[in-house]
């Protein structure tokens, strides 16, 4: 098995604020759903957070990630990156979370897990390479964070990441460690 290349630097992933689909426990990978009031408040709570060094801000093109980025980083420019979008769950979009298939199965008309892992790997490596001595901060989705864990940390998806909590994927030699900041 070939080793997966590491990103060139540490990076931060932030799952968007709570959405109506999160609150209703509905699958909404590529379905565009709004933030709840709680989700807006979660995002706003990040606005006064101190960052360790200058950042380069990126967001998924989904409105929930863009809205979170605007509330969490008011007045700050961010770049949209299609590679940060959530997984397409195909025929399972809009279904209760209890109907979600096993991650390794490819949903009809959806994105396969190996394809998503490759997309996330390519995207994060590309963003890190372009960030040049600043911390890349990416407002994205649960699936992106879980894929990053599989690719570079524990090899396991772990628990569903919390909404609007910065997770630092810190590069340390030939390892990446996930830390809540």
N, C-alpha and C positions, 0 to 999 in steps of 0.2 A: 504494500500500500504506500502511495506517495504521500509525503508530508504536505499538509496544507500550508501555503505561505502565510506568514504573519503580516499584518498591517505594519507600516513603517513607524507608527507612533501610537501612543495611547489615544483613546477616543471615548466619548461620552454618548450614551444612548438614553433618550427620555421617551417613555411611552406617553402618548397623548393623554389628555385629561379624560375623565369618565364620559362615556357617550350614552345615548339612549339605548343602544344595543347592549352595552355593558350592563346598564341598570336592569334591563329586561332579560338578560342572559340569552341573547340572540347572536347567531353567527353573522358577522358583518365584515368579512375580509375586504372585498373590493366594493361593498355596498357603502355609499356615502351617507354617513349618519352624523348628526350634530352632537356637540358636547351638551351635557346636562348643565344645570346651574352649578352642581357640585364640581363637574369637570372644569368649568370656567374658573371657579374659585381655586381649584387645585393648580391650574395653570398660572393664575395671577399670583399665587403664593411664591412662585419661582422668580418673580420679577425683581425682587430685592436681594436675591441670593448672590453672594460673592463667588466669583470664579477664580481659579488658581492662576490663570494667565490669560492673555487674549484668546478669543475663540473665533472659529469659523462656524457659522450656523447654517445648517441644512435641515430640510423638512421633506417628508413624504408629500406627494401631490394631493393626498386625501384631505378634504376640508377639515377634518378633526385634528390632523397634525398641524396644518397651517394655522388654524384658530389657536391652538395651544402655543405655537411659536410666537404668534402676535401678542398674546396675553403674557407669556412668560418673558419675552424679550421685547418690550414695547419700543417702537421706533427703530428697531434694529432690522437691517436687511438680512434676508436669508435666501438661500438658493434651494429651489425645488430639485429633487432627484428622484426620478421614477423608480430607481432600484430600491428605494426605502418604502415603497408601498407594501401593504399587507398582502398575505397570500390570498389567492383566488380560490375559494372553497367550492366553486362550481355550483352544482345543484343543491348544495347545503347552505348557500347564502340565504339568510333570512329565517333559517330553521333554529329551533332551540339548541343551546349549547349541548344539551344532553344527547342530541342526534349527531354531533360532530364525529366524523370517522376517525379511525386511528391515523395519527400524523403521517405514518409511512405509506398509507394507502393514497392513491391518486383519485381525487373525486372526479366524477363525470363532469366534463367541461371545466375542470379546475386545473390548478398548478400542482405538479408533483413536488414532493419534499426534496428530492435531489436537485430539481431545477431551482427551487427556492434557495437551497443552500448555496448553489453556485452563484445565483444572482446576488445574494447577500455578501458572499465572499468578494466577488468582483466589485460591488458597490463600495464596501467599506475600505477595501485596499485602495481603490481609486480616490475616494474622498481623503483618506489619510495622506496619500502621495501628493495631493493638490493643496493640502493645508499648510505646508511649509512653516514649521516652527510655532504653529498655534494649535490649540486643542480643538479638534473637530467635535462639534456637538450636533447630534442628529435627533430631531424630533420624529419619532417613527411609531412602531406598533409592537405589540406583544410578540408576534411571530418573528420579527426582525431580531429582537433581543434573544429570543429562544434559539434562533439559528446561530447567532454570534456565540452563544454558550456552547452549542454543539461543535462549532468550527474551532473555537480557540480556548475555551476554558475547561469545563468539566466533561465535555462530550455528551452531556445530557441536557434536555430542554429546561429542566428545573421547574420550579413553581411559576405560575403566571406572574409576570412582573407587575408591580404596583403602578397605578396611573400617576403621571407627572412627578416621578421621583428620578433624579439623575443617577444613572448607573455608570460608574467609571470602569472602563476596560483598560486597565493599566498594563502597559508593556514593561516587562521586567526581564531583560535578557531574551531568552527564547521561549518565554511564557507570557500569557496574558491572564491577569487576575481581575475578577469582577468585584467591585467595591461599591457600596452605597455611599454616596457623598453627602 
